[in-house]
Amino acid sequence: MKGWGLVIGLLAAVTLVAVALKTLPSGIVVVAALGGCAYGSYRFNLSRKVAKANMEPGALGLQRADGDPFGLAGLPLELLNRGSGGGSVDNVLWGSWRAEDVKVFDFRYSSNDDGDRQFTCALMALERDVPAIVVEPKTFFTPHAERGQLSVVEVEDRGFEETFDVRAQDPRLVASLLDDDTRQWMERQDDMAFEVNGRMLLTYVQWERRDLFTLLEAAAELGRRLSVGLVPES
């Protein structure tokens, strides 16, 4: 219906301009048309801002928190331990998503190679302990010095290996997690990274590509995959 409304509105506008050109000086018509375009652009941008605001956090059913009341910056996760001076957490949201307790936040740290780097993260609890594993897009260009102590794991899938860096505490876990279906699913997540350690599942994207709904959906899906037996209990 929105698409048809747009088409009808455009046709009406064209008809109005044609009629106006026959009855009014062309200069007045041009000025009026430009003014209408400017107003339409303003309304469109305003509606986009409203839609974006509705996603953070009201429409998601989450609450805001001041500072870092949950101590997220100190969690034993590889991403959150990057940066020589440690990183900072802000814009914390928390609450229930699809019956799961979640925390969403921005994490920023100073990289020696690339200045400040910022990510938007979603943290969710798992039902079982899982040894540490990180699956991160190569497009993040994370310097080797900032990749922690986990071992690099080779995956028998050239396309996936060209797209992602995989690091893990136990290579056998990676073989169990990254089956064909899960690899294909991860490749469809549009430059999204995943980290698991113990009962913590962290899903994150570069801050410029933040989309909280998509991030939470991906976290919930990977949590479901981990809970149905893709990964053996450690």
N, C-alpha and C positions, 0 to 999 in steps of 0.2 A: 504493500500500500504506500509506503514511503517513497519507493521508486516511481510509482505512477503519479504521486503527488508532485514530485520534482519535475517530471515531464510536462504535466499539465500546467504547472507554474511557469515553466520556461516558454511554453507555447503562448500562454496568456501575455507574458511580458513582451514577446516578439510582436504579437498582434497589437498591443497597446502602443509600442514604439512606432509601428507602421502607420497607425491611425494618427498619432501625434505629429508625425512628419508631414502629413497632408494638411494639418490645420494650424500648426505652430511653427515658428522659426526654428531652423535646424539647430542653431546654437543652444537654444533653451532645451530642446530635446536631448542633445548630447550631454549637457550638464546634469539634467535630471537622471539620465541613464547611468552616468558615472556615480552620481550620488546613491542611486538604488543599488548599484553593484557594491559600493563601499559599505552600505548598511547591511546588505546580505552577507558580505564577508565577515563583518563584525558579529552578526548573529550566529554565523556558522562557527567561528572561533570561540564565541562565548558558550555555545552548546557543547563544544568539545571539552572546554575547561570544566564545565559542570559535570559532564559524564566522567571525566577523569577524577574529579573530586569525589564523586559518588562511589568510586572504587576504593577510596582510601580514607578512613577504614569502614565507614558506615555500612555500605552495601555488602561488605565482607563479614559483618557481624563481629568485628574485632575492636579492641579498646586500645587507646594510646597510653604509653607510659613515659614518664619523664626520665631522661638519662638512661642508665643501664641497670635497672633494679634487679635483673636476673643474673647478673655477672656473666653475660654472654661473651664478652671480650676475653675472659679467662678460661673458656672451655678448651679442652685438649683436642682441638680440630686443626688440621693443617692450615686451612685458610686463615683462621683467626689468630694464628701465631706468626703470620708473615710480617715483615718489616723489622728493621733493627731496633727501633724504639717501641715496638708494639703498635697496635692499631686502636681505633676508636669506634664505638658503636653508638648510633643515634637513630631517631625515627622508629622507635620500637613499638610494634603492635603485638597484641597477644589476645588469646581467646580460643574458641573452639571452631574448627573447620571440618566439616564432614565427620562430626563426632570425635575428632582428634584434637588434642591440645597442640597449638602451634604458636610460634613466635616468629614474627617477621621484622627484619631490621636492615639498616644500611651499615656496612662495614667499610672503613677507610683506613688505609695505611700508606706510609711513604716508601716507595720503591727506589733503591739506589739507581736503577737503570731507567725508570720511567716516571719519576715524580710521584705525585699522589695517585693512588688507584682506589676505586670505589666499587663495591658490589652490593646488590640487594639480595638478601638471604631469607630462606624459610627453614626453620628448625622444627623437627617433628621427632617424637619418641618412637622407637621400635619395640616390638614385643620380645625380642631376644638379643643377646649380645652377638655382635658381628665384628670380626677383626677389621682393622682400618683399611679403607680403600678409597681412592680418589679417581674420578673419571672427569676430565676437564678438557674442553675444546682447545685445540691448538691455537685458535684465533685469539685466545686470551694473552698469548705471548708472555707467559709467566717465566721470568728469569730462572735458570736452573738453581741459583743460590737460594731462591725463595720457595723451593718445592719440598722442603722438609726432608725427612729421613726415609720415607717409604721407597721401596724398590720399584724401578720401572718394570712393567710387565708387557711382554709382547703378546698381541692378540692375533690369532690366525684368521684375520680378515683385513686385507690390505686397505679397503675403503675406510673401514672403521679406524684402523691404526693411523691412517693419514689425517683423520678428522679429530681424533681424541688422543690425549696423553692419559695413560692408565698407570697408576701407582698403587701398590698394595703391600700389606704385611704378609699375606699368605696368597701366593699365586694360584693355589688350588681353588680358593674362594672365587677368584676372578673367572675361572673357567666355568664355575657353577652359575655365577650371576649373569655373565654376558653371553647368554645363548643367542641364537639367531634373532628371535623375536624381540628380546630386550635391546640388542644392539640397534635393530631397526627402529625401535621406539625411541631410543635416545637420540638417534640421528634426526628424528622428526621434531625434536624439542627446541630447535632454533637457538643454537649456541647457549645451551644450559649445562651447568656443571653439577656434579653430585659427589658428596662425601659421606661416608659411613664410618662410625667409630663407636664400638660398644653398642649402646642403645640409642645413639644419636644419628639422625639422618639430616644432613644439610643439603639443601638445593639452592643454587645461587646463579645469578646472571650479572653481567656488567651493568653498572648503574644506569648507563645511557639506554639500556634495553629493558628497563624494569617494567614488568606487567604482573601485578600481584596476583591476579586471578589465575593466570597461566602458571605462575610459579607454584602456587598452592596446589593446583590441579596435578602438576608433575610430581610434587612431593608426595601427595596422597597416593598417586598411582605407583610410584616406586616403593612406597611403604607397603602397599598391597602385594606387590610382587615379592617383596622380601618375606612377607608373612605367610605366603602360600607354599613355601617350600623350595623356591629357586636357590636359596642359600642354605647349606647345612648348618645346624647349630654348632657353634664353636666349642 
